[in-house]
Amino acid sequence: MISRNVVRSRMAAVTAAVLLVTGMACGRFYHRPEDLESEEPAIVIFTNESLDQADVYAVLSGNSPIRMGTVMAGRSDTLTVPRQAVTYGSINIVARLLAHTHVPSTGSIAIRAGDWLDVRLDLNGRYMSAVPARQ
């Protein structure tokens, strides 16, 4: 036979677990799909100073690349960062150059909804830099 104290302690533990889960679901870190749609996208202004076209990708840690767009040689273009990359919190921007085996990248960059980044690929197509962009 189970004593009343054991039953009360088990009920208290179950109640605490339910309250904890409910609080997490309703907390400020919970995002409904419609909340994500209302957020501003993150933007990358990509400047390709190299002599080759660059296919630009956002890479999340441990995931496959997500294509953002293509920027022709000697041009700048405004690219939208995919929403799943923004919700992840940090990305690595990678450029694949036409007819080259090396893949320049920015390294890990912290990013949030509404951020603007200025990313430049150098003339040799080997180095990329990223800084916050002026709007």
Wavefront OBJ file of the C-alpha trace (Angstrom):
o trace
v 0.000 0.000 0.000
v 1.291 3.447 -0.920
v 1.298 6.101 1.758
v -0.339 9.499 1.328
v 3.021 11.278 1.455
v 4.298 9.299 -1.545
v 1.128 10.056 -3.514
v 1.353 13.761 -2.636
v 5.009 13.989 -3.661
v 4.298 12.249 -6.987
v 1.375 14.594 -7.663
v 3.558 17.584 -6.836
v 6.229 16.367 -9.274
v 3.672 15.836 -12.060
v 2.145 19.276 -11.435
v 5.571 20.936 -11.529
v 6.427 19.176 -14.805
v 3.138 20.261 -16.402
v 3.655 23.871 -15.314
v 7.232 23.856 -16.623
v 6.234 22.526 -20.049
v 3.309 24.964 -20.268
v 5.548 27.893 -19.358
v 8.116 26.943 -22.000
v 5.447 26.629 -24.702
v 4.040 30.067 -23.954
v 7.361 31.766 -23.270
v 9.131 34.381 -25.361
v 11.296 31.774 -27.102
v 8.307 30.069 -28.674
v 7.777 31.026 -32.342
v 4.572 30.276 -34.149
v 4.862 30.010 -37.960
v 2.943 33.279 -38.424
v 5.460 35.034 -36.112
v 8.330 33.941 -38.359
v 6.532 35.229 -41.460
v 6.079 38.683 -39.917
v 9.795 39.112 -39.107
v 12.016 41.065 -41.464
v 14.436 38.905 -43.422
v 18.178 39.176 -43.001
v 19.877 40.678 -46.052
v 23.355 40.159 -47.543
v 24.768 42.714 -49.951
v 27.234 40.526 -51.843
v 29.966 42.230 -53.875
v 31.805 39.970 -56.300
v 35.115 41.639 -57.185
v 36.470 38.469 -58.796
v 36.529 37.658 -62.511
v 34.169 34.671 -62.139
v 30.507 34.317 -61.321
v 29.825 33.217 -57.743
v 27.039 30.960 -56.530
v 26.396 32.093 -52.950
v 25.229 29.710 -50.202
v 24.334 29.956 -46.516
v 25.669 26.991 -44.568
v 24.357 26.137 -41.116
v 26.601 24.159 -38.790
v 26.475 20.500 -39.787
v 23.905 21.034 -42.556
v 23.995 21.134 -46.307
v 24.292 24.504 -48.052
v 21.201 26.569 -48.865
v 21.517 28.535 -52.096
v 20.929 32.293 -51.789
v 21.694 33.324 -55.374
v 24.262 33.941 -58.109
v 26.303 37.122 -58.430
v 28.040 37.820 -61.717
v 31.703 38.925 -61.920
v 32.313 42.559 -60.977
v 28.762 43.054 -59.676
v 26.910 43.525 -56.410
v 23.572 41.968 -55.575
v 21.194 41.970 -52.628
v 20.460 38.442 -51.388
v 17.925 37.320 -48.791
v 19.161 34.928 -46.119
v 16.850 31.881 -45.825
v 14.571 31.968 -42.754
v 15.840 28.664 -41.363
v 19.363 30.136 -41.321
v 18.181 33.229 -39.437
v 16.333 31.192 -36.813
v 19.446 29.044 -36.319
v 21.424 32.125 -35.222
v 24.730 31.752 -37.067
v 25.728 30.934 -40.612
v 28.768 30.583 -42.816
v 28.482 32.303 -46.197
v 30.220 30.347 -48.957
v 30.865 31.174 -52.624
v 31.363 28.539 -55.290
v 33.181 30.021 -58.238
v 32.682 28.883 -61.801
v 35.616 26.671 -62.962
v 37.471 26.772 -59.611
v 37.994 24.139 -56.929
v 38.627 26.456 -53.957
v 35.608 27.599 -51.963
v 36.034 30.922 -50.131
v 33.916 31.502 -47.037
v 33.311 34.102 -44.353
v 33.504 31.786 -41.374
v 30.749 31.663 -38.775
v 28.663 34.849 -38.550
v 25.975 35.593 -35.957
v 22.803 36.734 -37.708
v 19.277 37.748 -36.706
v 16.123 38.815 -38.498
v 16.484 42.338 -39.877
v 20.312 42.274 -39.996
v 22.133 43.579 -43.067
v 25.591 42.277 -43.953
v 28.091 43.548 -46.511
v 30.045 40.558 -47.893
v 32.920 41.019 -50.357
v 34.738 38.468 -52.461
v 38.226 39.728 -53.409
v 39.642 40.066 -56.934
v 41.525 36.759 -56.723
v 38.373 34.940 -55.592
v 40.133 33.463 -52.575
v 39.056 35.630 -49.617
v 35.729 36.866 -48.345
v 35.010 39.458 -45.695
v 31.777 40.274 -43.905
v 30.869 43.418 -41.957
v 27.557 44.911 -40.832
v 26.117 46.972 -43.697
v 24.965 50.541 -43.462
v 21.324 50.837 -44.407
l 1 2 3 4 5 6 7 8 9 10 11 12 13 14 15 16 17 18 19 20 21 22 23 24 25 26 27 28 29 30 31 32 33 34 35 36 37 38 39 40 41 42 43 44 45 46 47 48 49 50 51 52 53 54 55 56 57 58 59 60 61 62 63 64 65 66 67 68 69 70 71 72 73 74 75 76 77 78 79 80 81 82 83 84 85 86 87 88 89 90 91 92 93 94 95 96 97 98 99 100 101 102 103 104 105 106 107 108 109 110 111 112 113 114 115 116 117 118 119 120 121 122 123 124 125 126 127 128 129 130 131 132 133 134 135
